[in-house]
Amino acid sequence: MNDRERTRRFATERKQRLRAGIRIQQDTAAEVKRLLDTATKRIAEVLAAAPSDYKLWQLTELQRSIARATADLQPGMSRAFDGSMDVAWRAGQALIDAPFAAAGVDLTAQLVAIDNRKLLSMRAFVTDRIQDITTSLVNRINAELGQAAIGTQTPFETAERIAGMMQSGGMRRATTIVRTELGRAFSVAAQQRQVQAAEILPGLKKQWRRSGKVHSRYEHDVIDGQIRDVDKPFDLPNGVKLMHPRDPSGPIGETINCGCASIPYIESWKVRRPGRQAFTEEEMAKSRLKRLLADA
């Protein structure tokens, strides 16, 4: 295998592994949506079967029926996230192993498994977040039922407000957890593997790649293409230092919903776009900040 073919295979596999990480998030978000849609439908059926006159409502029984309708939500979401966290962790390690294997360097034969204690800690944190979402939803639904029961809003208005809660308080919050925590597991595992790999791969570094989202963080776009030693942090223009995107030690304002990536980089291997990637036409059209950054 000549240098050109080696570099091509490395870059192609690296891109595929990044896409695999995104697919894990998409698949998990789809499963969470399915669970929330099912719960929303069951709640709607309970409310539709209730008397149209709020004076005839049996509030306690109605609350019990809602509780039964949402009973599968928390365990279902927990199972989805637990499985996806494990898959994202393995995918993060594969972001390092697979591109080098494609280039003829087998890391798995030379390195031990990465320490998964951080994964266990992150899984426990996500479990608490999911419990908070479901508990908050049930409490808010019960509060709306109470408002209807005393006549301050109609049963129809109550049903509409509850449906809206399932989206704003349920799906939006769950989507944030999917993006942030699955992405965090992916990045933490990749960082650990890169630290291991640097001991046997001279010249191994890491490179920040922006998410490509239209409404991304300006600071994250600015450092697109930045290269650092694997044990050194990336430097954001606002003074924040991150070992990788969604760094657990970083401020929440720089990590939540971040879609950027830290990718393996060998300085001596020539690549097509070593520095910052050009913004797409869509990004330029929809974001004034990106136009200013491109001009700069």
C-alpha positions as CSV (number, residue, x, y, z in Angstrom):
1,M,0.0,0.0,0.0
2,N,1.5,3.3,-1.1
3,D,1.3,6.6,0.9
4,R,-1.5,8.0,-1.2
5,E,-3.7,4.8,-0.9
6,R,-3.0,4.6,2.9
7,T,-4.1,8.2,3.4
8,R,-7.2,7.7,1.3
9,R,-8.3,4.7,3.2
10,F,-7.6,6.4,6.5
11,A,-9.7,9.5,5.6
12,T,-12.5,7.4,4.1
13,E,-12.8,5.2,7.2
14,R,-12.6,8.1,9.6
15,K,-15.5,9.8,7.8
16,Q,-17.6,6.6,8.0
17,R,-16.9,6.3,11.7
18,L,-18.0,9.9,12.3
19,R,-21.2,9.2,10.5
20,A,-21.7,6.1,12.6
21,G,-21.6,8.2,15.7
22,I,-24.3,10.5,14.3
23,R,-26.5,7.5,13.3
24,I,-26.4,6.3,16.9
25,Q,-27.8,9.6,18.0
26,Q,-30.4,9.6,15.3
27,D,-31.6,6.1,16.0
28,T,-31.8,6.8,19.7
29,A,-33.8,10.0,19.2
30,A,-36.2,8.0,16.9
31,E,-36.8,5.4,19.6
32,V,-37.3,8.1,22.3
33,K,-39.8,9.8,19.9
34,R,-41.7,6.6,19.5
35,L,-42.0,6.1,23.2
36,L,-43.1,9.7,23.8
37,D,-45.6,9.4,20.9
38,T,-47.0,6.2,22.4
39,A,-47.4,7.8,25.8
40,T,-49.0,10.9,24.2
41,K,-51.5,8.8,22.3
42,R,-52.5,6.9,25.4
43,I,-52.9,10.1,27.4
44,A,-55.1,11.5,24.6
45,E,-57.3,8.4,24.7
46,V,-57.7,8.7,28.5
47,L,-58.7,12.4,28.2
48,A,-61.0,11.7,25.3
49,A,-62.9,9.1,27.4
50,A,-63.3,11.5,30.3
51,P,-66.6,13.5,30.6
52,S,-66.7,16.7,28.6
53,D,-68.0,18.5,31.7
54,Y,-65.2,19.1,34.1
55,K,-67.7,18.9,37.0
56,L,-68.1,15.2,36.4
57,W,-64.3,14.5,36.4
58,Q,-63.0,12.0,38.9
59,L,-59.6,13.6,39.3
60,T,-57.9,10.8,41.3
61,E,-59.0,8.1,38.9
62,L,-58.0,10.3,36.0
63,Q,-54.5,10.8,37.4
64,R,-54.2,7.0,38.0
65,S,-55.1,6.4,34.3
66,I,-52.5,9.0,33.2
67,A,-49.9,7.3,35.4
68,R,-50.7,3.9,33.7
69,A,-50.4,5.6,30.3
70,T,-46.9,6.8,31.1
71,A,-45.8,3.8,33.1
72,D,-43.6,2.4,30.3
73,L,-42.0,5.8,29.4
74,Q,-39.2,5.9,32.0
75,P,-38.0,2.2,31.8
76,G,-38.3,2.3,28.0
77,M,-36.2,5.5,27.7
78,S,-33.7,4.1,30.2
79,R,-33.2,0.9,28.2
80,A,-32.8,2.9,25.0
81,F,-30.2,5.2,26.5
82,D,-28.3,2.4,28.3
83,G,-27.9,0.5,25.1
84,S,-27.0,3.5,23.1
85,M,-24.4,4.8,25.6
86,D,-22.6,1.5,25.3
87,V,-22.7,1.6,21.5
88,A,-21.6,5.2,21.4
89,W,-18.6,4.3,23.7
90,R,-17.5,1.5,21.4
91,A,-18.0,3.8,18.3
92,G,-15.8,6.4,19.9
93,Q,-13.0,3.9,20.3
94,A,-13.6,2.7,16.7
95,L,-13.1,6.3,15.5
96,I,-9.5,5.7,16.3
97,D,-9.0,2.0,15.7
98,A,-10.9,1.6,12.4
99,P,-9.2,4.3,10.3
100,F,-5.7,3.1,11.3
101,A,-6.7,-0.5,10.6
102,A,-7.8,0.6,7.1
103,A,-4.4,2.2,6.7
104,G,-2.7,-1.0,7.7
105,V,-2.1,-0.3,11.4
106,D,-3.8,-2.7,13.8
107,L,-4.1,-1.0,17.2
108,T,-6.3,-3.6,18.8
109,A,-3.4,-6.1,18.8
110,Q,-1.2,-3.7,20.6
111,L,-3.5,-1.8,23.0
112,V,-5.6,-2.9,26.0
113,A,-9.3,-2.0,26.3
114,I,-10.0,1.5,27.4
115,D,-11.1,2.2,31.0
116,N,-14.9,2.2,31.1
117,R,-15.4,3.8,34.6
118,K,-16.2,7.1,33.0
119,L,-18.9,5.4,30.9
120,L,-20.5,3.9,34.0
121,S,-20.5,7.4,35.6
122,M,-22.1,8.9,32.5
123,R,-24.7,6.2,32.3
124,A,-25.7,6.9,36.0
125,F,-26.0,10.6,35.2
126,V,-28.2,10.0,32.1
127,T,-30.5,7.7,34.2
128,D,-31.0,10.5,36.7
129,R,-31.8,13.0,33.8
130,I,-34.4,10.6,32.3
131,Q,-36.0,10.1,35.7
132,D,-36.2,13.9,36.1
133,I,-37.9,14.2,32.7
134,T,-40.5,11.6,33.3
135,T,-41.2,12.8,36.9
136,S,-41.5,16.4,35.8
137,L,-43.9,15.5,33.0
138,V,-46.2,13.5,35.3
139,N,-46.2,16.4,37.8
140,R,-47.0,19.0,35.2
141,I,-49.7,16.8,33.7
142,N,-51.3,16.4,37.1
143,A,-51.2,20.1,37.6
144,E,-53.0,20.7,34.3
145,L,-55.6,18.1,35.3
146,G,-56.1,20.0,38.6
147,Q,-56.7,23.2,36.7
148,A,-59.3,21.6,34.5
149,A,-61.0,20.0,37.6
150,I,-61.6,23.4,39.2
151,G,-62.9,24.9,36.0
152,T,-60.1,27.3,35.2
153,Q,-59.6,25.7,31.8
154,T,-61.7,23.4,29.6
155,P,-60.9,19.7,29.1
156,F,-60.1,20.5,25.5
157,E,-57.6,23.2,26.5
158,T,-56.1,20.8,29.0
159,A,-55.6,18.1,26.4
160,E,-53.9,20.6,24.1
161,R,-51.6,21.8,26.9
162,I,-50.6,18.3,27.9
163,A,-49.8,17.4,24.3
164,G,-47.6,20.5,24.1
165,M,-45.8,19.5,27.3
166,M,-45.0,16.1,25.9
167,Q,-43.1,17.9,23.1
168,S,-41.5,20.8,25.0
169,G,-40.9,19.1,28.3
170,G,-40.4,15.6,26.9
171,M,-39.0,15.4,23.3
172,R,-36.9,18.6,23.4
173,R,-35.3,17.7,26.7
174,A,-34.7,14.1,25.6
175,T,-33.2,15.2,22.3
176,T,-30.8,17.4,24.2
177,I,-29.7,14.4,26.3
178,V,-29.3,12.3,23.2
179,R,-27.1,14.9,21.4
180,T,-25.0,15.8,24.4
181,E,-24.6,12.6,26.4
182,L,-24.3,10.1,23.5
183,G,-21.9,12.5,21.9
184,R,-20.0,12.9,25.1
185,A,-19.6,9.1,25.5
186,F,-18.3,9.0,21.9
187,S,-15.8,11.7,22.4
188,V,-14.5,10.6,25.8
189,A,-13.9,7.1,24.5
190,A,-12.1,8.5,21.4
191,Q,-9.9,10.7,23.6
192,Q,-8.9,7.8,25.9
193,R,-8.1,5.6,22.9
194,Q,-6.0,8.4,21.3
195,V,-4.0,8.8,24.5
196,Q,-3.2,5.1,24.3
197,A,-2.4,5.1,20.6
198,A,-0.1,8.1,20.9
199,E,2.4,5.9,22.8
200,I,2.9,3.7,19.7
201,L,2.1,6.1,16.8
202,P,4.7,8.8,16.5
203,G,3.1,12.1,15.3
204,L,-0.4,11.2,16.3
205,K,-2.4,14.4,17.0
206,K,-6.0,15.4,17.2
207,Q,-8.0,17.9,15.1
208,W,-11.2,19.8,15.9
209,R,-13.9,19.5,13.3
210,R,-17.0,21.8,13.5
211,S,-20.4,20.2,13.5
212,G,-21.7,21.7,10.2
213,K,-24.9,22.9,11.9
214,V,-26.3,26.1,10.6
215,H,-26.8,27.6,14.1
216,S,-23.5,26.4,15.7
217,R,-21.4,28.2,18.2
218,Y,-19.1,30.9,16.7
219,E,-16.2,29.9,18.9
220,H,-16.4,26.3,17.7
221,D,-16.5,27.3,14.1
222,V,-13.4,29.5,14.6
223,I,-11.3,26.7,15.8
224,D,-12.3,24.3,13.1
225,G,-9.1,22.6,11.9
226,Q,-7.2,23.3,15.0
227,I,-4.6,20.6,15.7
228,R,-3.3,19.7,19.2
229,D,-1.2,17.0,20.8
230,V,-3.6,14.3,22.1
231,D,-2.9,15.2,25.7
232,K,-3.4,19.0,25.2
233,P,-6.7,20.9,25.1
234,F,-8.2,22.8,22.2
235,D,-8.1,26.5,22.8
236,L,-11.4,28.4,22.1
237,P,-11.1,32.2,21.4
238,N,-13.1,33.0,24.5
239,G,-10.4,31.5,26.7
240,V,-12.1,28.1,27.3
241,K,-10.0,25.0,27.0
242,L,-11.6,21.7,26.0
243,M,-9.9,18.3,25.7
244,H,-12.5,17.4,23.1
245,P,-16.1,18.4,22.2
246,R,-18.5,17.9,25.1
247,D,-15.6,17.7,27.5
248,P,-17.3,16.8,30.9
249,S,-15.0,19.3,32.6
250,G,-16.0,22.1,30.2
251,P,-18.7,24.8,30.9
252,I,-22.2,23.7,30.0
253,G,-22.5,26.6,27.6
254,E,-19.7,25.1,25.5
255,T,-20.8,21.5,25.7
256,I,-24.6,21.1,25.6
257,N,-25.9,20.2,22.2
258,C,-22.5,20.4,20.7
259,G,-22.1,18.4,17.5
260,C,-18.4,18.9,16.8
261,A,-15.8,16.1,16.7
262,S,-12.2,15.5,17.6
263,I,-10.6,13.3,14.9
264,P,-7.3,11.5,14.7
265,Y,-4.6,13.3,12.7
266,I,-1.1,12.2,11.5
267,E,0.9,15.3,10.7
268,S,3.1,13.5,8.2
269,W,0.1,12.2,6.2
270,K,-1.1,14.7,3.6
271,V,-4.8,15.2,3.6
272,R,-7.1,17.1,1.3
273,R,-8.3,19.7,3.8
274,P,-5.8,20.0,6.6
275,G,-7.3,23.3,8.0
276,R,-10.7,24.8,8.3
277,Q,-13.4,23.4,6.2
278,A,-15.3,25.8,3.9
279,F,-18.8,26.7,4.9
280,T,-21.6,25.3,2.7
281,E,-23.9,27.6,0.7
282,E,-26.8,26.8,3.0
283,E,-24.6,27.8,6.1
284,M,-23.6,31.0,4.4
285,A,-27.1,31.9,3.4
286,K,-28.6,31.3,6.8
287,S,-25.9,32.5,9.2
288,R,-24.5,36.0,9.2
289,L,-21.8,35.0,11.7
290,K,-20.6,32.3,9.2
291,R,-20.4,34.9,6.4
292,L,-18.4,37.2,8.6
293,L,-16.1,34.4,9.6
294,A,-15.6,33.3,6.0
295,D,-14.8,36.9,5.1
296,A,-12.3,37.2,7.9
